[in-house]
Structures are given as structure tokens and as C-alpha cells.
Amino acid sequence: MSAAELETKAVVVTRAEARDGPLSAELRNLGLRVLVWPAVSVSAADTGPLEAALERVQGFDWIVFASRHAVAAVIERLPAAPAGVRIAAVGQATAQVLRQRGWPVDLLPDEANAAALVSAFAAQGLGEAVKILYPASSRALPTIAAGLTQLGAEVAQVEAYRTEAATLDVEDCRLWIARDEIGAVTFASPSAVIELENALGKEHFDRLLSQAAAVSIGPTTARELSGRGHASAVAESATLHGLALTTLRLLQTRH
């Protein structure tokens, strides 16, 4: 792709963020034109169950975080890491947010996905009756809770935030697709894949990804696309920075 095309073709951001959000800023800093199509929205959950779990947090051996949204929900109610409770994070992006807030990260798998986290726990061994608090999305897949339970842990999964469909200007999105002015579409979660297809309709979604490169933040998101018949590049690191860099390099090498 030529420099002129790079300047013309837009990159779509589908994660829940505003026009000046972190991924959009990363992409613009790399010289890319950005369209923000937030296919999902993140909102507060019923705080009762999470607050009740945090009131007895000293009764847990581990807290497992699978996203920065879960970190934000917990730290809003528990600013300091609880003494004696170990912390696990699924990926570098989540670990980075924890460390920025002064929380330790005791377990971080090599790959940023739920199966890798379960494997990391299995490798170090879980004693009997280990209690794990898992603050999760309303759409959390069963991989973490089921996997840790199979290892013998007692897992308390509580809803920390809600992931829901966002309202898109669908007609405007379809006009961009019809004009073939999109070079890449970034996906930071499986929910973004699901909801963008639901919003656009399968015909327009398929047309978009036949014209533009799909870029996934990790293998779980890539599998969601693959299940819909679309291959995607996977970010070199499971962070927004890695997603942005991979998007730039993919656009530079496409013909």
C-alpha cells in the first residue's frame, strides 16, 4: 500500500472508546486516519455482588483479572491491593493497569488468553480448596472459571461490569464500506466482532472484511472472526500499542 493510500484509507476502532480514546490516539500517532465505530459499550454492573465479595476479600487466595475494565471496577472500591492475596492478570495490558495503580502481578501467562492463564496456574500447581475471586464481564466466556475449577480451585465469579451492544450510525458505516475507504478494522474483544456484525448485518460485515484487513488483539478474538469465515492478523503483543503497531505494519505491506 502506497503512502498516499495510507493517508486515505481509514482504520476502524470497534472497542468501547471515545474519539480521543487510547487506541484511536495510538493509531493517529502513527499517522493513520481513524474512524471510531464502538460496537460495544461498557457500563456498570449491579455493584452488590462485587462489593459483597470485596468485603470478604481476605478470604481469597487469588484475584484473577481478565480485563482493564475489571481492574477499574475493583480498584474503585478497593484502592490498595489486599495483603496476602495474590494477583493474576490475563495479559500485558491488564497487568500494566494494575501496576500503574500500585498492585502487584504475581502471575502473568506468556500468551494473553484465558487458556494460557489456566495453563499457567496448572504449571505452578493449585492446592486443594484454593479460593479465587474472578471479577468478570457480563459476557465472560467460561474458560477461566471452568478451567480453574477443574484444577481444584473454588472460583467465585462475580459480574464487575456489563458489556453490551452500542448504538452505531449504521447508515454512515455502510456508506464508508460502499466507498471502499477502509484499510483495516481493529478488534479488541470477541464481543466487538459479534456486535459489529449484528449492527452492520452479515452482508455488509462480510463486504467490509473482504475489502479491509482485520486485526485482532489476541487469539480468542481471532477465533471469533475465523468462525465467521474471516482471517485476521493477531497483534504482536496483546496491548493497544501492539494492536496499533500491527495495524500499521499490515497496511504498509498490503498491496
C-alpha positions as CSV (number, residue, x, y, z in Angstrom):
1,M,0.0,0.0,0.0
2,S,1.4,3.4,-1.0
3,A,1.9,6.3,1.3
4,A,-0.9,8.1,-0.4
5,E,-3.3,5.2,0.2
6,L,-2.1,5.0,3.8
7,E,-3.2,8.6,4.2
8,T,-6.6,7.9,2.5
9,K,-7.7,4.6,3.9
10,A,-9.2,4.7,7.4
11,V,-8.7,2.4,10.3
12,V,-11.8,1.4,12.2
13,V,-11.7,1.2,16.0
14,T,-14.5,-1.1,17.3
15,R,-13.7,-1.1,21.0
16,A,-15.7,0.9,23.6
17,E,-13.9,4.3,23.5
18,A,-14.5,7.9,22.5
19,R,-12.9,9.6,19.5
20,D,-9.9,10.6,21.7
21,G,-9.7,7.1,23.3
22,P,-6.4,5.3,23.8
23,L,-6.4,3.1,20.7
24,S,-7.5,5.9,18.5
25,A,-4.7,8.0,19.9
26,E,-2.1,5.3,19.3
27,L,-3.2,4.9,15.7
28,R,-3.3,8.7,15.0
29,N,0.2,9.0,16.5
30,L,1.3,6.5,13.8
31,G,-0.1,8.8,11.1
32,L,-3.2,6.8,10.5
33,R,-6.7,8.1,9.8
34,V,-9.2,6.8,12.3
35,L,-12.9,6.0,12.3
36,V,-14.4,5.2,15.7
37,W,-17.2,2.7,15.4
38,P,-17.7,1.5,19.0
39,A,-19.6,-1.8,18.5
40,V,-19.8,-2.4,22.3
41,S,-20.3,-0.3,25.3
42,V,-19.1,-1.0,28.9
43,S,-21.3,0.0,31.7
44,A,-21.5,-0.5,35.5
45,A,-23.0,-3.7,36.8
46,D,-25.2,-4.2,39.8
47,T,-22.5,-3.5,42.4
48,G,-24.0,-5.6,45.2
49,P,-22.3,-8.9,44.4
50,L,-18.9,-7.4,43.7
51,E,-19.0,-5.2,46.8
52,A,-20.0,-8.3,48.9
53,A,-17.1,-10.3,47.5
54,L,-14.6,-7.5,48.2
55,E,-15.8,-7.2,51.8
56,R,-14.5,-10.7,52.3
57,V,-11.6,-10.4,50.0
58,Q,-9.1,-11.6,52.7
59,G,-10.8,-15.0,52.4
60,F,-9.5,-15.4,48.9
61,D,-6.1,-16.7,47.9
62,W,-6.1,-15.1,44.4
63,I,-7.9,-12.4,42.4
64,V,-7.9,-13.0,38.6
65,F,-8.3,-10.1,36.3
66,A,-9.1,-10.7,32.6
67,S,-9.5,-7.0,31.5
68,R,-8.7,-3.5,32.4
69,H,-12.4,-2.9,33.0
70,A,-12.5,-5.5,35.8
71,V,-9.4,-3.8,37.3
72,A,-11.2,-0.4,37.2
73,A,-14.3,-1.8,38.9
74,V,-12.4,-3.4,41.7
75,I,-9.9,-0.6,42.3
76,E,-12.8,1.9,42.5
77,R,-13.9,0.0,45.6
78,L,-10.6,-1.3,46.8
79,P,-7.8,1.1,46.1
80,A,-5.0,-0.9,47.7
81,A,-4.1,-4.5,46.9
82,P,-5.3,-6.7,49.8
83,A,-2.4,-8.1,51.8
84,G,-1.9,-11.8,51.4
85,V,-4.0,-12.2,48.3
86,R,-2.1,-12.9,45.1
87,I,-3.0,-11.3,41.8
88,A,-3.2,-12.8,38.3
89,A,-3.7,-11.0,35.0
90,V,-4.5,-12.4,31.6
91,G,-2.4,-10.1,29.5
92,Q,0.1,-7.3,29.5
93,A,-2.5,-4.6,29.1
94,T,-4.3,-5.7,32.2
95,A,-1.1,-6.1,34.1
96,Q,0.1,-2.7,33.1
97,V,-3.1,-1.0,34.6
98,L,-2.6,-3.0,37.8
99,R,1.0,-2.0,38.2
100,Q,0.2,1.7,37.4
101,R,-2.2,1.6,40.4
102,G,0.4,0.0,42.6
103,W,-0.9,-3.5,42.6
104,P,1.5,-6.4,42.2
105,V,1.1,-9.0,39.4
106,D,2.0,-12.5,40.7
107,L,1.0,-14.5,37.7
108,L,1.1,-13.4,34.0
109,P,0.9,-16.1,31.3
110,D,3.2,-15.9,28.2
111,E,0.2,-15.6,26.0
112,A,-2.7,-13.2,26.6
113,N,-5.7,-15.5,26.6
114,A,-7.8,-17.4,29.1
115,A,-6.5,-20.9,28.3
116,A,-2.9,-19.7,28.8
117,L,-3.8,-18.4,32.2
118,V,-5.4,-21.7,33.2
119,S,-2.3,-23.5,32.0
120,A,0.0,-21.1,34.0
121,F,-2.0,-22.0,37.1
122,A,-1.7,-25.7,36.3
123,A,2.0,-25.4,35.8
124,Q,2.6,-23.9,39.2
125,G,0.1,-26.2,40.9
126,L,-3.1,-25.2,42.8
127,G,-3.5,-26.7,46.3
128,E,-6.8,-28.1,47.4
129,A,-9.6,-25.6,48.3
130,V,-7.7,-22.6,46.9
131,K,-10.2,-19.8,46.7
132,I,-10.2,-17.5,43.7
133,L,-12.1,-14.3,43.1
134,Y,-12.8,-13.6,39.4
135,P,-14.5,-10.2,38.7
136,A,-15.7,-10.6,35.2
137,S,-17.7,-9.1,32.3
138,S,-21.3,-10.0,31.9
139,R,-20.2,-11.8,28.8
140,A,-17.2,-13.6,30.2
141,L,-16.6,-16.9,28.5
142,P,-16.5,-20.0,30.8
143,T,-12.8,-20.8,30.1
144,I,-11.3,-19.3,33.2
145,A,-13.9,-20.2,35.8
146,A,-14.3,-23.8,34.4
147,G,-10.6,-24.3,33.9
148,L,-9.7,-23.2,37.4
149,T,-12.5,-25.3,38.9
150,Q,-11.2,-28.4,37.1
151,L,-7.8,-27.7,38.7
152,G,-9.5,-28.0,42.1
153,A,-10.0,-24.3,42.9
154,E,-13.1,-22.8,44.4
155,V,-14.0,-19.9,42.0
156,A,-16.3,-17.0,42.9
157,Q,-17.1,-15.4,39.6
158,V,-18.9,-12.0,40.1
159,E,-20.1,-9.6,37.5
160,A,-17.9,-6.5,37.7
161,Y,-19.2,-4.7,34.6
162,R,-21.6,-5.1,31.7
163,T,-20.6,-5.5,28.0
164,E,-23.5,-4.6,25.7
165,A,-24.2,-3.6,22.2
166,A,-23.5,0.1,21.4
167,T,-25.6,2.3,19.1
168,L,-23.8,2.9,15.7
169,D,-24.7,5.2,12.9
170,V,-25.2,2.2,10.7
171,E,-26.1,4.1,7.5
172,D,-22.9,6.1,7.8
173,C,-20.9,2.9,8.4
174,R,-22.4,1.3,5.3
175,L,-21.5,4.3,3.2
176,W,-17.9,4.0,4.2
177,I,-18.0,0.4,3.2
178,A,-19.7,1.1,-0.1
179,R,-16.9,3.6,-1.0
180,D,-14.2,1.1,-0.1
181,E,-12.4,3.7,2.1
182,I,-11.4,1.5,5.0
183,G,-8.0,-0.2,5.1
184,A,-8.2,-2.1,8.4
185,V,-10.6,-2.9,11.2
186,T,-9.3,-3.4,14.7
187,F,-11.0,-5.8,17.2
188,A,-10.1,-5.8,20.9
189,S,-12.6,-8.4,22.0
190,P,-14.8,-11.2,20.7
191,S,-17.9,-9.1,21.7
192,A,-16.8,-6.3,19.3
193,V,-16.8,-8.9,16.5
194,I,-20.2,-10.2,17.4
195,E,-21.8,-6.8,17.8
196,L,-20.3,-5.2,14.7
197,E,-21.7,-8.0,12.6
198,N,-25.1,-7.7,14.3
199,A,-25.1,-3.9,13.8
200,L,-24.0,-3.9,10.1
201,G,-25.7,-7.0,9.0
202,K,-23.8,-10.0,7.8
203,E,-23.7,-8.9,4.1
204,H,-22.1,-5.5,5.0
205,F,-19.9,-7.1,7.6
206,D,-18.6,-9.6,5.1
207,R,-18.1,-7.0,2.5
208,L,-16.1,-4.8,4.9
209,L,-13.8,-7.6,5.8
210,S,-13.3,-8.7,2.2
211,Q,-12.0,-5.2,1.5
212,A,-10.2,-4.3,4.7
213,A,-7.7,-6.2,6.9
214,A,-8.9,-7.5,10.2
215,V,-6.6,-7.1,13.2
216,S,-7.3,-8.9,16.5
217,I,-5.7,-8.1,19.8
218,G,-5.4,-11.8,20.6
219,P,-6.2,-15.4,19.6
220,T,-9.6,-15.5,21.3
221,T,-10.8,-12.6,19.2
222,A,-9.1,-14.0,16.1
223,R,-11.1,-17.3,16.6
224,E,-14.4,-15.3,16.8
225,L,-13.5,-13.8,13.4
226,S,-12.4,-17.2,12.0
227,G,-15.7,-18.7,13.0
228,R,-17.3,-16.2,10.7
229,G,-15.0,-17.0,7.8
230,H,-12.6,-14.1,8.2
231,A,-8.8,-14.4,8.8
232,S,-7.2,-11.8,10.9
233,A,-3.7,-10.7,11.9
234,V,-3.0,-11.0,15.6
235,A,-1.3,-8.1,17.4
236,E,2.4,-8.6,18.1
237,S,1.6,-8.0,21.8
238,A,-1.9,-8.1,23.4
239,T,-1.9,-4.4,24.2
240,L,-3.5,-1.4,22.4
241,H,0.0,-0.3,21.4
242,G,0.7,-3.7,19.9
243,L,-2.6,-3.7,18.1
244,A,-1.8,-0.3,16.6
245,L,1.7,-1.2,15.5
246,T,0.5,-4.4,13.9
247,T,-2.2,-2.5,12.1
248,L,0.3,0.0,10.7
249,R,2.7,-2.7,9.5
250,L,-0.1,-4.7,7.9
251,L,-1.3,-1.7,6.0
252,Q,2.3,-0.9,4.9
253,T,2.7,-4.4,3.4
254,R,-0.7,-4.9,1.8
255,H,-0.9,-4.4,-1.9
